[in-house]
């Protein structure tokens, strides 16, 4: 079984002291490639640096998360465009809208989201997207650009069936995390995941966040790692009524096609 984690925040400070061991544990569990999420200007630079240091294993996205939209300026836009030219960078993002916390004003989030949509159009790169409590505005803006970009994945999907249908109607991919393992707020995903076409479903950990609550025994440090993607795959497979090997093969092939990666040997 070979797995591809499409979203891990390996630039997080919690990985600074043992990244090598984290990657080794992931390999043991079949996670052979990881896309490192860029969520700010500095974070995108760091994500690319990690990808360059681990060629063939780590890849990167470059973008500014809506939480950091208030910091986006012309220099940031220019720097993202520069970083995105590197072959190790495989998508624009993490970008989108987050009305749950509104760390940046909504009008600023909308403006910054649109600027990054334009980067993806100009560079013909897929989008790595974030949406929380902002579905109507998010879909409205995305719909204007969707046909102009080669692909779009709504990462860490946790929303409703109606939202899922909207995304699939826009020919978006869907990223599923360990949120599906959360008996308090993720049980609806166990039904919805059955309805995602195999060629639109991708798997991710969003490490170090969202440690699957069904991992046994739970690690004392509570940090999520790419190694737990195998556990997520097994849970998703059970909910879809298929073997973990089938879910792994399909989600990996889908991710390879989306990010333009050659199949693993």
N, C-alpha and C positions, 0 to 999 in steps of 0.2 A: 504494500500500500504506500503510495506517494501522495503527499498533500502539499498544497500551496496556500500559505496564510496571506490573504490579500490585504490585511491591515493590522500592523503591530506597531506600537509606539516605542520602538527600541531606543529612541533618543531620550526617553524618560530617565531621570536621574537614578531611579532604582536599578537600572541595568548597567550603570557605569562600572561597578566593581566586579561583575561576573558575566559579561556578555558572551565571552567565549564558551563558558559552561552552559549558558542558556541555549546557544546555538547547537551545542553538542547534544543536549537533552532533546532538543527538537528533532535533530537528525535521527536519534535512536527511535523516536516515535513516528518516523516517516515524513516529518515536515522538512522537506529538502530545500524549499525556497520560500522567502518571506518578502513582502512588499512593506517597506518602512514608511510610515505616514509622516508627511510634512504638514505641520499645522500652523506655522508662523514663518516669518522670513528666516529667523535664526534657526528654527527647527527644521526648515526645508534644507538649509545649508548642511546641517548636521546629518539629516537623513541621507543626503547625497554622499557625504563623506563616509558614512557607514557602508553604503552600497559600493563605493569605490574600493573600500578596504576589504570587502568580501565579494569579489566579482563572481557572478554565477549563482550565488546563494542569496544575497540581498539585492533588492531593487528599491526604488524610491518614488514617492510622489512629492510634488512641490505645490504648496498652496498656503492660504491663510484661513484658518477656522473662523467662523462667525464670531466667536468669543473675542478674537483679536482684530476684528474688522476696523476698530477705531484706530488702530496703528497703521493701517494700509495707506500708503501714499504713492506718488509717482515713482519714487526710488524703489519701493517694494515691488511695484508692478514690473519695472525694468529688470530687477534682480530675479524675479520669478521666471521671466521670459528667458533670461540668460541661463539659469539653472536647468530649465526644462529642455535645453538643447543637448544636454548630456545623455548619451545612450542608456545610462543606468536609470534615468527618470522615465517612468512609464505612464504617468497620468498627472493631470492638473487637479490639485486638491490636497488637503481636505477643505472643501469650500461648500457653502450653502447658507442656511438660515437656522437660527436657534432662538426661538421666542420663549423658551422655557426659563432662561435666566437673564436674557437681555443684557449681557455684559457689554455689548455694544448696542447703540440705539438702532432700532429697526430700520430706519431710513438709511443708516450707514451700512448695515448688513446687506440690504438690497443693492446698494450701489457697488459695494465691494464684490458681492456675488456676481453681479453682471460683468464687472471688469475681468474676473477670472473666467467666466464663461467665454468672454471674447478672446482670452489667451488660448483657450482650448480650440476655439474656431480658427484662430490665426495660425496655430502650430499643428492643427489637425491631430490633437491628442484626446484620449478618453478622459472622462471626468470621474473623480472620486468625491462623492457627495455626502453631505451631512444635512439632516433635517430633523428638527424637533419642535413640535407645537407650532409649526409654520406651514402646514401642508398647502393651503390654498395659495399663498404668495409664492411658495417654492415651485409648485407645479406650473403656475401661471408664467413665471419667468423662465423656467426650464423649457417649457413648451415652445417658447420663441426661438430657442437655440438648438433644440435637440436634433433637428435634421441637419445641422451644420457641423456636428461633431461625430467622430467615428463610434463613440460608445459612451455610456454613463452607468455607473453603479451607485445605487443608494446604499451606502455602507451602514452597517449596524442597524438593519431594519428592525423596528420594534412597533410599528404602527398598525393600523386597522386593515381589515380586508378591503375596504373601499380605497384606501391609500395604495395598497398593493396593486389593485386592479388599475389604478391610474398610472402607476409606474410601468406596469407591464404593457399597457396600451401605448406608452411612449417608447416601448422597446428598450427599457432600462434593465440592467442586471440588478440582482438583489444580493446583498451581503448579510449572512446570518452569523451571529455570534453566540456566545454562551448565555445571552439573555434568554434564549429558548429554554434553558435549564432552570430558570428562576420560577419557582412555584408561586411566588407572590405576585408577579407581574408579567410573566412571559408565557403562561400556559396557552394563550390564544395563538401563539406562533406555532404550536405543535399541530394545530389544524391547518393554518395558513400555509405552512411549508410544503404541504402535500400538493398545493395548487401552483407552485412555482415550477415552470418548465425546467428540465435538467440543464438546458443550454442557457439558462438565465440565473442559475443558482451558484453562488460562490460562498466560501467559508472563510471566517476570520476569527481571530481572538480578541482584537482591540487591546492586547496586552499593553500595560500591566493592569488594565481595568477589566471588569466583568469576568472575574474568575467564575467558571461554571459552578453553581451551587450543588451540583450532583457529583462532583469529583470526590472520591473516597480513597484514602483519607484526605481531608482538605489540608493543604500545606499550612504550616503554622504562620508563615509570613503573609498569607492571603494575596500574594502577588500572582497575577495571571501571567502565563508564559506561552509562547508558541507551541510548546510540547503538548498543551492541552487541546490543540486543534483536533487531535485524534479522538478525544472524548466528545467534542462537539459533533464531529462527523458521525460518530456512533449513535448519538442521540438523534440527530437529524435523520439518519438512515432508518432508525426504528420508527420515527414518526411518518416517514414517507413509505414505509412498508417495503423496504429494499435492503439489500446487504450493505454493510459499511464499505465493502470493496467497490460496489457499484457507485455509491455516493461519492467516494473518494475519487474514483476514476473520472466520473462525469464532472465534478466540481473542479478538479485540477485541469482537465482539458478545457473547460469553459474559461477558467482563469488564464490559461496559457494563450488562448485565442484573444481574450479581451486585452491583455497587457502586451501582446505581441512577443511572447516568449516561446522559444523552441521547446518541443516536448523533452522531458527529462530522459536521459539514456536508461 
